[in-house]
């Protein structure tokens, strides 16, 4: 297994447009805790930060022990992931706003 920090590499984004320092700083702030794991058969997986991984893992354990029903766990996990995605988007937008100022 190969572990590495996830990051947006290079000075260009996926559309080929040049990234500015503000966008790079915002991307760095949101991606600094994410980790990529390369598995031989599966390929590269991007894992969330440790606190999110612990939350989702705990939720999985509670579901496996039938303490929490699976539909409730699914809604809780989806809500948690959506909230963390929203947080990342807010930080990126803030970085872009700082750049324009």
Helices and strands as residue ranges (DSSP letters): E 2-5, H 21-31, E 35-39, E 43-47, H 50-64, H 70-100
